[in-house]
Amino acid sequence: MHLPQTVEPRNPGMDLDLDWVMRAQANTSAIERRAAQLGTRRSVKKEYQAAWLLKAVTCIDLTTLSGDDTAGRVRRLCAKARQPLRPDLLEALDMQGLTTGAVCVYHEMIAPAVAALEGTGIPVAAVSTGFPAGLSPFDLRVKEIEASVAAGAKEIDIVISRRHVLTGNWQALYDEMRAFRAACGAAHVKAILATGELGSLRNVARASLVCMMAGADFIKTSTGKESVNATLPVSLVMIRAIREYHERSGARVGYKPAGGISKAKDALVYLSMIKEELGDRWLSPDLFRFGASSLLGDIERQIEHHITGAYSAAYRHPMG
């Protein structure tokens, strides 16, 4: 089964290859040098920048994960997902029908999100497995996935047990991820690594490989609740693991940076990195997503500047 916007076969996974996992290393200084160059080597302007920003919009998982979420807030967010830019801006660009990639919510908010997005083809993603810490009992985490799928979620963002990475228990991480993938059934599964809590870039590389071997459809940087979320060095490590996994297995796995990406210029850097490291095929919502909320407002503001030549106040671009 494919998501509405998906054309890529799912990652079937493979047996755990511990030799491959243990060979994975990360040259931190080289990675940081490469990451530092990404935002300085080139820039896109005018209509090219507008086109890239419109591409970014289609790859946003528009997200609300707050303790004070209500059905009304979620419905407003879904309205923004259905029409992410003001009608006059869409008309000026001849981009009517543009939508975000998905809407991401807690389990309790799945029902209003599904109702609000009915007939649009925009999937609802639900965070699961004791998000954000992932420390609830294992059987409850599995049942949470099953409940979210039954409620209508087409994508499940699970959190891994960080302790398995920190103690090097790769078999336990693999088994956990396989169980989560099985519980998802036809729903796509995104594995949140919580990279800010994994201790090293080498651990990020190894955890990325293990989750992909276990059948993750996406690997995702963060919950957005850690003190350090998506960064360019972490992203380089993860997407190079994706590239190596594709070269060896033939399966394409998606990538989702999340947390702290709030400016249009940051989105452009991430998109250019994906293009250079993975190629154009990954520049689609079935293989790349931003986990974000405020990012869309800044993109809309930059698009308006492209059309009118003037910057407007941020309050003129609300989420709902």
C-alpha positions as CSV (number, residue, x, y, z in Angstrom):
1,M,0.0,0.0,0.0
2,H,1.3,3.5,-0.9
3,L,0.5,6.8,0.7
4,P,-1.3,9.2,-1.7
5,Q,1.8,11.1,-2.6
6,T,4.1,8.0,-2.6
7,V,5.5,6.2,-5.6
8,E,8.4,4.5,-4.0
9,P,8.2,0.9,-2.8
10,R,8.5,0.5,1.0
11,N,11.8,-0.4,2.6
12,P,11.5,-4.2,3.3
13,G,14.4,-4.2,5.7
14,M,17.0,-6.9,6.0
15,D,18.7,-9.2,8.5
16,L,20.8,-7.3,11.1
17,D,24.4,-7.1,9.7
18,L,26.5,-6.3,12.8
19,D,29.7,-6.3,10.9
20,W,28.4,-3.5,8.7
21,V,27.0,-1.6,11.8
22,M,30.3,-1.8,13.7
23,R,32.3,-0.7,10.7
24,A,30.3,2.6,10.6
25,Q,32.4,5.5,11.7
26,A,32.1,9.3,11.6
27,N,34.9,11.7,11.0
28,T,33.5,14.6,13.1
29,S,35.9,17.3,12.0
30,A,35.4,16.5,8.3
31,I,31.6,16.4,8.8
32,E,31.6,19.7,10.6
33,R,33.7,21.3,7.9
34,R,31.4,20.1,5.2
35,A,28.3,21.2,7.1
36,A,29.8,24.7,7.6
37,Q,30.2,25.1,3.9
38,L,26.6,24.2,3.0
39,G,25.1,27.5,3.6
40,T,27.9,29.6,2.1
41,R,28.8,27.9,-1.2
42,R,25.8,29.0,-3.2
43,S,22.6,30.9,-3.1
44,V,19.4,30.9,-5.1
45,K,17.6,34.1,-6.0
46,K,14.4,35.4,-7.4
47,E,12.1,32.9,-9.2
48,Y,14.6,30.1,-8.5
49,Q,14.3,30.8,-4.8
50,A,10.6,30.9,-5.0
51,A,10.5,27.6,-6.7
52,W,12.7,25.9,-4.1
53,L,10.5,27.4,-1.3
54,L,7.4,26.0,-2.9
55,K,9.1,22.6,-3.1
56,A,9.9,23.0,0.6
57,V,6.2,23.6,1.4
58,T,5.2,20.3,-0.2
59,C,7.7,18.5,2.1
60,I,6.5,20.0,5.4
61,D,4.9,17.8,8.1
62,L,2.9,20.6,9.6
63,T,3.1,19.8,13.3
64,T,1.4,20.6,16.6
65,L,2.6,18.7,19.6
66,S,1.6,20.8,22.6
67,G,-0.1,19.8,25.8
68,D,-2.8,22.4,25.2
69,D,-3.7,21.1,21.7
70,T,-7.4,21.1,21.0
71,A,-9.6,19.8,18.2
72,G,-10.1,23.4,17.1
73,R,-6.4,24.1,16.9
74,V,-5.9,20.9,14.9
75,R,-8.7,21.8,12.4
76,R,-7.1,25.2,11.9
77,L,-3.7,23.6,11.3
78,C,-5.3,21.2,8.8
79,A,-6.9,24.2,6.9
80,K,-3.4,25.6,6.7
81,A,-2.1,22.3,5.3
82,R,-4.8,22.3,2.7
83,Q,-4.0,25.9,1.7
84,P,-0.5,26.7,3.0
85,L,-0.2,30.0,1.2
86,R,-2.7,32.9,0.9
87,P,-5.0,32.5,-2.1
88,D,-3.6,35.7,-3.8
89,L,0.0,34.3,-3.5
90,L,-1.0,30.9,-5.0
91,E,-2.8,32.6,-7.8
92,A,0.1,34.9,-8.6
93,L,2.4,31.9,-8.9
94,D,-0.2,29.7,-10.6
95,M,0.2,27.1,-7.9
96,Q,-3.4,26.5,-6.8
97,G,-3.8,23.1,-5.2
98,L,-0.4,23.2,-3.4
99,T,-0.5,21.4,0.0
100,T,1.9,20.4,2.7
101,G,3.2,16.8,2.9
102,A,1.3,15.8,6.1
103,V,-0.1,16.9,9.4
104,C,1.6,15.5,12.5
105,V,-0.3,15.3,15.9
106,Y,-0.6,13.3,19.1
107,H,-2.9,10.2,19.1
108,E,-5.8,12.1,20.7
109,M,-5.9,14.6,17.8
110,I,-5.9,12.0,15.0
111,A,-9.7,11.9,14.7
112,P,-10.2,15.7,14.2
113,A,-7.3,15.8,11.8
114,V,-8.5,12.9,9.7
115,A,-12.0,14.5,9.5
116,A,-10.5,17.9,8.5
117,L,-8.3,16.4,5.8
118,E,-10.9,14.0,4.3
119,G,-10.7,13.9,0.5
120,T,-7.5,15.9,0.3
121,G,-4.9,13.1,0.1
122,I,-2.9,14.7,2.9
123,P,-1.9,12.0,5.4
124,V,-2.1,12.3,9.1
125,A,1.0,11.4,11.0
126,A,0.9,10.5,14.7
127,V,3.8,10.5,17.2
128,S,3.8,7.3,19.1
129,T,5.6,4.8,21.4
130,G,5.7,7.0,24.5
131,F,6.7,10.1,22.6
132,P,9.0,11.9,23.4
133,A,11.0,9.9,25.9
134,G,10.0,6.4,24.7
135,L,10.2,5.0,28.2
136,S,6.7,3.6,28.6
137,P,6.3,-0.2,28.8
138,F,7.1,-2.0,25.5
139,D,3.7,-3.7,25.1
140,L,1.9,-0.3,25.6
141,R,4.1,1.3,23.0
142,V,3.2,-1.4,20.5
143,K,-0.5,-1.0,21.4
144,E,-0.2,2.8,21.0
145,I,0.9,2.3,17.4
146,E,-1.9,-0.1,16.7
147,A,-4.5,2.3,18.2
148,S,-3.2,5.2,16.1
149,V,-3.3,3.2,12.9
150,A,-6.9,2.1,13.7
151,A,-7.8,5.8,14.3
152,G,-6.7,6.6,10.7
153,A,-3.0,7.7,10.9
154,K,-1.2,6.8,7.7
155,E,2.2,7.6,9.1
156,I,3.6,6.7,12.6
157,D,6.6,8.6,14.1
158,I,8.1,6.3,16.7
159,V,10.8,7.1,19.1
160,I,13.6,4.5,19.7
161,S,15.0,3.5,23.1
162,R,18.1,5.6,23.4
163,R,19.6,3.3,25.9
164,H,20.0,0.6,23.3
165,V,22.3,2.9,21.3
166,L,24.2,4.2,24.3
167,T,24.9,0.7,25.5
168,G,25.6,-0.7,22.0
169,N,22.8,-3.2,22.2
170,W,22.1,-3.2,18.5
171,Q,20.2,-6.4,18.5
172,A,17.7,-4.9,21.0
173,L,17.3,-1.8,18.8
174,Y,16.8,-3.9,15.7
175,D,14.2,-6.2,17.4
176,E,12.3,-3.1,18.8
177,M,12.2,-1.4,15.4
178,R,11.0,-4.6,13.7
179,A,8.2,-4.9,16.2
180,F,7.2,-1.3,15.7
181,R,7.3,-1.7,11.9
182,A,5.1,-4.8,12.2
183,A,2.6,-3.0,14.4
184,C,2.3,-0.2,11.8
185,G,1.0,-2.6,9.2
186,A,0.3,-0.5,6.0
187,A,1.1,2.8,7.7
188,H,4.6,4.1,7.0
189,V,6.9,4.3,10.0
190,K,9.4,7.1,10.8
191,A,12.1,6.2,13.3
192,I,13.0,9.2,15.5
193,L,16.6,8.8,16.7
194,A,16.6,11.7,19.1
195,T,20.2,12.4,17.9
196,G,20.9,15.1,20.5
197,E,20.8,12.3,23.1
198,L,22.9,9.6,21.3
199,G,26.3,10.9,22.5
200,S,28.3,10.9,19.2
201,L,28.0,11.1,15.4
202,R,29.2,7.5,15.2
203,N,26.2,6.4,17.3
204,V,24.0,8.3,15.0
205,A,25.4,6.5,11.9
206,R,25.0,3.1,13.5
207,A,21.5,3.7,14.8
208,S,20.5,5.0,11.4
209,L,21.7,1.8,9.8
210,V,20.1,-0.5,12.3
211,C,16.7,1.2,12.0
212,M,16.8,1.0,8.2
213,M,17.8,-2.7,8.4
214,A,14.8,-3.2,10.6
215,G,12.5,-1.7,8.0
216,A,12.1,2.0,8.8
217,D,10.5,3.9,5.9
218,F,12.0,7.2,7.2
219,I,14.7,8.1,9.7
220,K,14.1,11.3,11.6
221,T,16.5,13.4,13.7
222,S,14.5,14.5,16.7
223,T,11.3,14.8,18.6
224,G,11.7,18.5,18.8
225,K,11.7,18.3,22.6
226,E,15.4,17.6,23.1
227,S,17.9,20.4,23.9
228,V,19.6,19.8,20.6
229,N,17.4,18.9,17.6
230,A,18.2,18.8,13.8
231,T,21.7,20.0,12.9
232,L,23.6,19.9,9.6
233,P,26.4,17.6,10.9
234,V,23.8,15.1,12.1
235,S,21.9,15.4,8.9
236,L,25.0,14.6,6.8
237,V,25.7,11.5,8.8
238,M,22.1,10.3,8.5
239,I,21.7,11.0,4.8
240,R,25.0,9.3,4.0
241,A,23.8,6.3,5.9
242,I,20.7,6.4,3.7
243,R,22.9,6.6,0.6
244,E,25.0,3.6,1.6
245,Y,21.9,1.6,2.6
246,H,20.4,2.3,-0.9
247,E,23.6,1.4,-2.6
248,R,23.7,-2.0,-0.8
249,S,20.0,-2.9,-0.6
250,G,18.4,-1.0,-3.5
251,A,15.8,0.4,-1.1
252,R,15.3,4.1,-0.7
253,V,14.6,5.4,2.8
254,G,13.3,8.8,3.6
255,Y,14.8,11.5,5.8
256,K,13.1,14.0,8.1
257,P,15.0,16.7,10.0
258,A,12.8,18.0,12.8
259,G,13.1,20.7,15.5
260,G,14.6,24.2,15.2
261,I,14.1,24.6,11.5
262,S,12.1,27.8,11.4
263,K,13.5,30.0,8.6
264,A,13.1,29.8,4.9
265,K,16.9,30.1,4.4
266,D,17.4,27.0,6.5
267,A,15.0,25.1,4.4
268,L,17.0,26.0,1.3
269,V,20.2,24.7,2.9
270,Y,18.6,21.4,3.7
271,L,17.1,21.0,0.2
272,S,20.5,21.8,-1.4
273,M,22.2,19.2,0.9
274,I,19.7,16.6,-0.1
275,K,20.1,17.3,-3.8
276,E,23.9,17.1,-3.6
277,E,24.2,14.1,-1.3
278,L,21.2,11.9,-2.4
279,G,20.0,13.3,-5.7
280,D,16.8,14.7,-7.1
281,R,14.7,11.6,-6.4
282,W,14.8,12.4,-2.7
283,L,13.4,16.0,-3.2
284,S,9.8,14.7,-3.0
285,P,7.5,14.3,0.0
286,D,7.6,10.5,-0.1
287,L,11.4,10.7,0.7
288,F,11.9,14.0,2.4
289,R,10.0,15.9,5.1
290,F,10.6,18.9,7.4
291,G,9.1,18.4,10.9
292,A,8.1,22.0,11.5
293,S,5.4,24.5,12.3
294,S,6.8,28.0,12.2
295,L,8.8,27.3,9.1
296,L,5.7,27.7,6.9
297,G,5.0,31.2,8.1
298,D,8.5,32.4,7.1
299,I,8.3,30.7,3.7
300,E,5.0,32.4,3.1
301,R,6.5,35.8,4.1
302,Q,9.5,35.2,1.6
303,I,7.1,34.2,-1.2
304,E,5.1,37.4,-0.6
305,H,8.3,39.4,-0.8
306,H,9.1,37.7,-4.1
307,I,5.8,38.7,-5.6
308,T,5.4,42.2,-4.1
309,G,8.9,43.3,-3.4
310,A,8.0,44.2,0.2
311,Y,8.3,42.3,3.5
312,S,5.1,42.0,5.6
313,A,4.9,41.5,9.3
314,A,5.0,37.9,10.6
315,Y,1.5,38.2,12.1
316,R,0.0,38.5,8.6
317,H,1.0,34.8,8.1
318,P,-0.7,32.9,10.9
319,M,-0.8,29.1,11.1
320,G,-4.6,29.0,11.5
